[in-house]
Amino acid sequence: MIKSNSKNIFLEKSKSEYYMKNKIRDNFKNLENSKKKILLKKNINNLKVLDVGCANGDFFLALNEKFKIDYTGIDIDTICIKNAKNKKYRNASFKKLDIFNKKIKKNSFDIVMIWNLFYMLPNWKKILNRACEISRKYVMFDNKIRYEGPTIIDKDLSYMYYHSSNKRNYYIVHNIYELISYFQIHELNLKNVYGYGYNLPGKTSARLPLEVSKIKIGAFLLEKSNKKIIRTGTTKESAKRKWINLNFDFPKFKFKY
């Protein structure tokens, strides 16, 4: 499950009310560039999509403007899911589940999307493993990244007060090299990774232990291999081998094996 201390905060009444009163990311044109760049990278028409943390389901409207998809949104917030169901969107279903629920079977979706959530999840490795387990083709998510220094997972040092709850939530800033290393483990079985990002625009309500200028908005498209990739080590030949193709478009960032 999503860690209990994180999970409870996502059920805060002020968060539910915010999504009930406002339309959030319901228009493709107004989506953040990070999302648009990733969504348009592949032809996702006619694919089966799982949207993790869908809230009241408005993001389906943005997707539906551009793509013909079979959409399922999941969230642990009963109020938001009830509201989403009441909208009766065609080609969309909504369920009160978290990503680890056994009702969601392995390889049951073509795409797993995790938008505006990944940077709040301290157990991000387990989340990523599970997303790749569920997906047959792609995993898409966005986060906050830094080039130098370790990944910051500390709710007392890097945090954002969650809506009007007066409670701190994680504001995780991932080290990009740590992500790149993790992307290559055999459990994920990826063949291609594309990352796109840009400087954090303007001010943020988060409180951070580093300069805002050091943080980038990041978005990633992970593509699974349809065959098992064997990884080996300790030999000269294995040092030359690339298990996955890495392609990044971040400001002033170049990665070499």
C-alpha positions as a Markdown table, in Angstrom:
| # | Residue | x | y | z |
|---|---|---|---|---|
| 1 | Met | 0.0 | 0.0 | 0.0 |
| 2 | Ile | 0.9 | 3.7 | -0.1 |
| 3 | Lys | 2.6 | 4.3 | 3.2 |
| 4 | Ser | -0.1 | 4.9 | 5.9 |
| 5 | Asn | 1.2 | 8.3 | 7.0 |
| 6 | Ser | 1.0 | 9.5 | 3.4 |
| 7 | Lys | -2.2 | 7.6 | 2.6 |
| 8 | Asn | -4.2 | 9.3 | 5.3 |
| 9 | Ile | -3.3 | 12.8 | 4.2 |
| 10 | Phe | -4.7 | 12.1 | 0.7 |
| 11 | Leu | -8.1 | 11.7 | 2.4 |
| 12 | Glu | -8.1 | 15.2 | 3.9 |
| 13 | Lys | -11.5 | 16.9 | 3.5 |
| 14 | Ser | -9.9 | 20.1 | 2.2 |
| 15 | Lys | -8.4 | 18.2 | -0.7 |
| 16 | Ser | -11.7 | 16.6 | -1.6 |
| 17 | Glu | -13.5 | 20.0 | -1.5 |
| 18 | Tyr | -10.8 | 21.6 | -3.6 |
| 19 | Tyr | -11.4 | 19.1 | -6.4 |
| 20 | Met | -15.1 | 19.2 | -6.0 |
| 21 | Lys | -15.2 | 23.0 | -6.5 |
| 22 | Asn | -12.6 | 23.3 | -9.2 |
| 23 | Lys | -11.9 | 21.8 | -12.6 |
| 24 | Ile | -8.3 | 20.6 | -12.5 |
| 25 | Arg | -6.4 | 19.8 | -15.7 |
| 26 | Asp | -9.5 | 19.3 | -17.7 |
| 27 | Asn | -8.1 | 20.9 | -20.9 |
| 28 | Phe | -5.2 | 19.5 | -22.9 |
| 29 | Lys | -4.1 | 22.9 | -24.1 |
| 30 | Asn | -3.6 | 24.1 | -20.5 |
| 31 | Leu | -1.7 | 21.1 | -19.2 |
| 32 | Glu | 1.9 | 21.6 | -18.1 |
| 33 | Asn | 4.4 | 21.2 | -20.9 |
| 34 | Ser | 6.0 | 18.2 | -19.1 |
| 35 | Lys | 2.8 | 16.2 | -19.4 |
| 36 | Lys | 2.0 | 17.2 | -23.0 |
| 37 | Lys | 5.6 | 16.3 | -24.1 |
| 38 | Ile | 5.3 | 12.9 | -22.6 |
| 39 | Leu | 1.7 | 12.2 | -23.7 |
| 40 | Leu | 2.5 | 13.1 | -27.3 |
| 41 | Lys | 5.7 | 11.1 | -27.5 |
| 42 | Lys | 3.9 | 7.9 | -28.4 |
| 43 | Asn | 0.7 | 7.0 | -30.2 |
| 44 | Ile | -1.6 | 6.0 | -27.3 |
| 45 | Asn | -4.8 | 5.9 | -29.2 |
| 46 | Asn | -6.9 | 2.7 | -28.6 |
| 47 | Leu | -4.8 | 1.8 | -25.6 |
| 48 | Lys | -6.0 | 0.8 | -22.1 |
| 49 | Val | -5.0 | 3.5 | -19.5 |
| 50 | Leu | -4.8 | 3.4 | -15.7 |
| 51 | Asp | -4.6 | 6.8 | -14.1 |
| 52 | Val | -3.3 | 6.5 | -10.5 |
| 53 | Gly | -4.6 | 9.2 | -8.2 |
| 54 | Cys | -7.3 | 10.4 | -10.6 |
| 55 | Ala | -9.1 | 12.6 | -8.0 |
| 56 | Asn | -12.5 | 13.7 | -9.5 |
| 57 | Gly | -11.6 | 12.5 | -13.0 |
| 58 | Asp | -11.3 | 15.8 | -14.9 |
| 59 | Phe | -8.0 | 14.7 | -16.4 |
| 60 | Phe | -9.9 | 12.3 | -18.5 |
| 61 | Leu | -11.4 | 15.3 | -20.4 |
| 62 | Ala | -7.9 | 16.5 | -21.3 |
| 63 | Leu | -6.9 | 13.1 | -22.5 |
| 64 | Asn | -10.2 | 12.6 | -24.4 |
| 65 | Glu | -9.6 | 15.8 | -26.4 |
| 66 | Lys | -6.5 | 14.2 | -28.0 |
| 67 | Phe | -6.8 | 10.5 | -27.8 |
| 68 | Lys | -9.3 | 7.7 | -28.1 |
| 69 | Ile | -8.6 | 5.6 | -25.0 |
| 70 | Asp | -10.1 | 3.0 | -22.7 |
| 71 | Tyr | -9.6 | 4.9 | -19.4 |
| 72 | Thr | -9.8 | 3.7 | -15.8 |
| 73 | Gly | -9.1 | 6.2 | -12.9 |
| 74 | Ile | -8.3 | 5.0 | -9.4 |
| 75 | Asp | -8.1 | 7.0 | -6.1 |
| 76 | Ile | -8.5 | 6.2 | -2.4 |
| 77 | Asp | -10.7 | 9.2 | -1.9 |
| 78 | Thr | -14.3 | 8.1 | -1.7 |
| 79 | Ile | -15.7 | 11.6 | -2.2 |
| 80 | Cys | -13.7 | 12.2 | -5.3 |
| 81 | Ile | -14.4 | 8.9 | -6.9 |
| 82 | Lys | -18.2 | 9.2 | -6.2 |
| 83 | Asn | -18.1 | 12.7 | -7.8 |
| 84 | Ala | -16.2 | 11.3 | -10.8 |
| 85 | Lys | -18.7 | 8.4 | -11.3 |
| 86 | Asn | -21.6 | 10.9 | -11.2 |
| 87 | Lys | -20.2 | 12.7 | -14.2 |
| 88 | Lys | -20.9 | 9.6 | -16.3 |
| 89 | Tyr | -18.0 | 10.1 | -18.8 |
| 90 | Arg | -18.2 | 7.8 | -21.8 |
| 91 | Asn | -15.2 | 5.4 | -22.1 |
| 92 | Ala | -14.1 | 6.1 | -18.6 |
| 93 | Ser | -14.6 | 4.2 | -15.3 |
| 94 | Phe | -13.6 | 5.1 | -11.8 |
| 95 | Lys | -12.8 | 2.9 | -8.9 |
| 96 | Lys | -11.9 | 3.4 | -5.2 |
| 97 | Leu | -8.6 | 1.5 | -5.2 |
| 98 | Asp | -4.9 | 2.1 | -4.5 |
| 99 | Ile | -2.3 | 0.8 | -6.9 |
| 100 | Phe | -1.4 | -2.3 | -4.8 |
| 101 | Asn | -5.0 | -3.6 | -4.7 |
| 102 | Lys | -5.0 | -7.2 | -5.9 |
| 103 | Lys | -8.0 | -6.5 | -8.1 |
| 104 | Ile | -5.6 | -4.8 | -10.5 |
| 105 | Lys | -3.9 | -7.7 | -12.3 |
| 106 | Lys | -0.4 | -7.9 | -13.8 |
| 107 | Asn | -0.2 | -6.7 | -17.4 |
| 108 | Ser | -3.8 | -5.6 | -17.3 |
| 109 | Phe | -3.2 | -2.1 | -18.8 |
| 110 | Asp | -1.2 | -0.7 | -21.7 |
| 111 | Ile | -0.3 | 2.5 | -19.8 |
| 112 | Val | 0.0 | 3.4 | -16.2 |
| 113 | Met | 0.0 | 7.2 | -15.5 |
| 114 | Ile | 1.0 | 8.8 | -12.2 |
| 115 | Trp | 0.6 | 12.6 | -12.5 |
| 116 | Asn | 1.1 | 15.2 | -9.7 |
| 117 | Leu | 1.6 | 12.4 | -7.1 |
| 118 | Phe | 4.9 | 10.7 | -7.5 |
| 119 | Tyr | 6.9 | 13.4 | -5.7 |
| 120 | Met | 4.7 | 12.8 | -2.6 |
| 121 | Leu | 5.3 | 9.1 | -2.3 |
| 122 | Pro | 8.3 | 8.0 | -0.1 |
| 123 | Asn | 7.9 | 4.4 | -1.2 |
| 124 | Trp | 8.5 | 5.5 | -4.8 |
| 125 | Lys | 10.5 | 2.4 | -5.7 |
| 126 | Lys | 7.7 | 0.0 | -4.8 |
| 127 | Ile | 5.2 | 2.3 | -6.6 |
| 128 | Leu | 7.4 | 2.2 | -9.8 |
| 129 | Asn | 7.8 | -1.6 | -9.6 |
| 130 | Arg | 4.1 | -2.1 | -9.2 |
| 131 | Ala | 3.3 | 0.3 | -12.1 |
| 132 | Cys | 5.7 | -1.7 | -14.4 |
| 133 | Glu | 4.1 | -4.9 | -13.2 |
| 134 | Ile | 0.6 | -3.7 | -14.2 |
| 135 | Ser | 1.6 | -2.1 | -17.5 |
| 136 | Arg | 2.1 | -4.0 | -20.7 |
| 137 | Lys | 3.8 | -1.1 | -22.6 |
| 138 | Tyr | 4.4 | 2.3 | -20.9 |
| 139 | Val | 4.6 | 4.0 | -17.5 |
| 140 | Met | 4.3 | 7.8 | -17.4 |
| 141 | Phe | 4.9 | 10.1 | -14.4 |
| 142 | Asp | 6.2 | 13.5 | -13.3 |
| 143 | Asn | 8.3 | 14.6 | -10.4 |
| 144 | Lys | 10.8 | 17.1 | -9.1 |
| 145 | Ile | 14.5 | 16.4 | -9.8 |
| 146 | Arg | 18.0 | 17.8 | -8.9 |
| 147 | Tyr | 21.3 | 17.1 | -10.6 |
| 148 | Glu | 23.5 | 17.2 | -7.5 |
| 149 | Gly | 23.0 | 15.9 | -4.0 |
| 150 | Pro | 21.0 | 12.9 | -2.9 |
| 151 | Thr | 17.3 | 12.4 | -3.2 |
| 152 | Ile | 15.5 | 14.3 | -0.5 |
| 153 | Ile | 12.8 | 12.3 | 1.4 |
| 154 | Asp | 12.3 | 14.2 | 4.6 |
| 155 | Lys | 8.9 | 15.6 | 5.6 |
| 156 | Asp | 10.6 | 18.0 | 8.1 |
| 157 | Leu | 13.0 | 19.5 | 5.6 |
| 158 | Ser | 11.4 | 19.2 | 2.2 |
| 159 | Tyr | 7.6 | 19.6 | 2.4 |
| 160 | Met | 4.4 | 21.3 | 1.4 |
| 161 | Tyr | 1.4 | 21.9 | 3.6 |
| 162 | Tyr | -1.4 | 19.8 | 2.0 |
| 163 | His | -4.3 | 22.0 | 1.0 |
| 164 | Ser | -5.9 | 23.4 | 4.2 |
| 165 | Ser | -5.1 | 20.5 | 6.4 |
| 166 | Asn | -2.3 | 22.2 | 8.4 |
| 167 | Lys | -0.3 | 19.0 | 7.8 |
| 168 | Arg | 3.0 | 18.6 | 6.0 |
| 169 | Asn | 3.2 | 16.3 | 3.1 |
| 170 | Tyr | 6.3 | 15.0 | 1.4 |
| 171 | Tyr | 7.9 | 17.1 | -1.4 |
| 172 | Ile | 10.4 | 14.7 | -2.7 |
| 173 | Val | 13.2 | 15.9 | -4.9 |
| 174 | His | 14.8 | 13.0 | -6.8 |
| 175 | Asn | 18.4 | 12.9 | -7.8 |
| 176 | Ile | 18.3 | 12.2 | -11.5 |
| 177 | Tyr | 21.3 | 9.9 | -11.4 |
| 178 | Glu | 19.6 | 7.8 | -8.7 |
| 179 | Leu | 16.5 | 7.5 | -10.9 |
| 180 | Ile | 18.6 | 6.5 | -14.0 |
| 181 | Ser | 20.3 | 3.8 | -12.0 |
| 182 | Tyr | 17.0 | 2.5 | -10.7 |
| 183 | Phe | 15.5 | 2.5 | -14.2 |
| 184 | Gln | 18.0 | -0.2 | -15.2 |
| 185 | Ile | 17.2 | -2.9 | -12.7 |
| 186 | His | 15.9 | -6.1 | -14.1 |
| 187 | Glu | 12.6 | -6.0 | -12.2 |
| 188 | Leu | 11.4 | -3.1 | -14.3 |
| 189 | Asn | 12.6 | -4.7 | -17.5 |
| 190 | Leu | 12.7 | -1.5 | -19.5 |
| 191 | Lys | 14.1 | -1.0 | -22.9 |
| 192 | Asn | 13.6 | 2.8 | -23.4 |
| 193 | Val | 13.5 | 5.8 | -21.1 |
| 194 | Tyr | 12.7 | 9.3 | -22.2 |
| 195 | Gly | 12.9 | 12.2 | -19.8 |
| 196 | Tyr | 11.9 | 15.8 | -20.3 |
| 197 | Gly | 12.2 | 18.8 | -17.9 |
| 198 | Tyr | 12.6 | 22.4 | -17.2 |
| 199 | Asn | 13.3 | 24.8 | -14.4 |
| 200 | Leu | 10.7 | 25.1 | -11.7 |
| 201 | Pro | 8.7 | 28.1 | -12.9 |
| 202 | Gly | 8.2 | 31.0 | -10.4 |
| 203 | Lys | 7.5 | 30.6 | -6.7 |
| 204 | Thr | 6.4 | 27.5 | -4.9 |
| 205 | Ser | 4.5 | 27.0 | -1.6 |
| 206 | Ala | 6.9 | 24.2 | -0.8 |
| 207 | Arg | 9.6 | 24.7 | 1.8 |
| 208 | Leu | 12.9 | 23.3 | 0.5 |
| 209 | Pro | 16.4 | 22.8 | 1.9 |
| 210 | Leu | 18.0 | 24.0 | -1.3 |
| 211 | Glu | 17.7 | 26.9 | -3.8 |
| 212 | Val | 14.6 | 26.7 | -6.0 |
| 213 | Ser | 16.8 | 27.3 | -9.0 |
| 214 | Lys | 18.4 | 23.9 | -8.4 |
| 215 | Ile | 15.1 | 22.1 | -8.9 |
| 216 | Lys | 13.6 | 21.0 | -12.2 |
| 217 | Ile | 10.2 | 19.8 | -13.2 |
| 218 | Gly | 10.7 | 16.3 | -14.6 |
| 219 | Ala | 8.5 | 13.9 | -16.6 |
| 220 | Phe | 9.3 | 10.5 | -17.7 |
| 221 | Leu | 8.1 | 7.9 | -20.2 |
| 222 | Leu | 9.2 | 4.4 | -19.5 |
| 223 | Glu | 8.8 | 1.7 | -22.2 |
| 224 | Lys | 8.9 | -1.9 | -21.2 |
| 225 | Ser | 10.7 | -4.6 | -23.2 |
| 226 | Asn | 8.5 | -7.4 | -24.6 |
| 227 | Lys | 11.3 | -9.9 | -23.8 |
| 228 | Lys | 13.4 | -10.6 | -20.8 |
| 229 | Ile | 16.7 | -8.6 | -20.8 |
| 230 | Ile | 19.5 | -10.6 | -19.3 |
| 231 | Arg | 21.9 | -8.5 | -17.2 |
| 232 | Thr | 25.4 | -9.5 | -16.4 |
| 233 | Gly | 28.3 | -8.0 | -14.5 |
| 234 | Thr | 32.0 | -8.3 | -13.5 |
| 235 | Thr | 33.4 | -8.8 | -17.0 |
| 236 | Lys | 34.8 | -6.3 | -19.5 |
| 237 | Glu | 32.1 | -7.2 | -22.0 |
| 238 | Ser | 29.3 | -6.4 | -19.5 |
| 239 | Ala | 30.8 | -3.0 | -18.8 |
| 240 | Lys | 30.3 | -2.1 | -22.4 |
| 241 | Arg | 26.7 | -3.3 | -22.5 |
| 242 | Lys | 23.7 | -1.0 | -22.5 |
| 243 | Trp | 20.6 | -2.6 | -21.2 |
| 244 | Ile | 18.3 | 0.3 | -22.0 |
| 245 | Asn | 18.2 | 3.3 | -24.3 |
| 246 | Leu | 18.3 | 6.6 | -22.3 |
| 247 | Asn | 17.2 | 9.9 | -23.9 |
| 248 | Phe | 16.9 | 13.1 | -21.8 |
| 249 | Asp | 15.9 | 16.6 | -22.6 |
| 250 | Phe | 16.7 | 18.6 | -19.5 |
| 251 | Pro | 18.4 | 22.0 | -19.3 |
| 252 | Lys | 22.2 | 21.8 | -19.1 |
| 253 | Phe | 22.2 | 18.1 | -18.5 |
| 254 | Lys | 24.0 | 15.4 | -20.5 |
| 255 | Phe | 24.2 | 11.8 | -19.5 |
| 256 | Lys | 26.8 | 9.3 | -20.7 |
| 257 | Tyr | 27.2 | 5.7 | -19.8 |
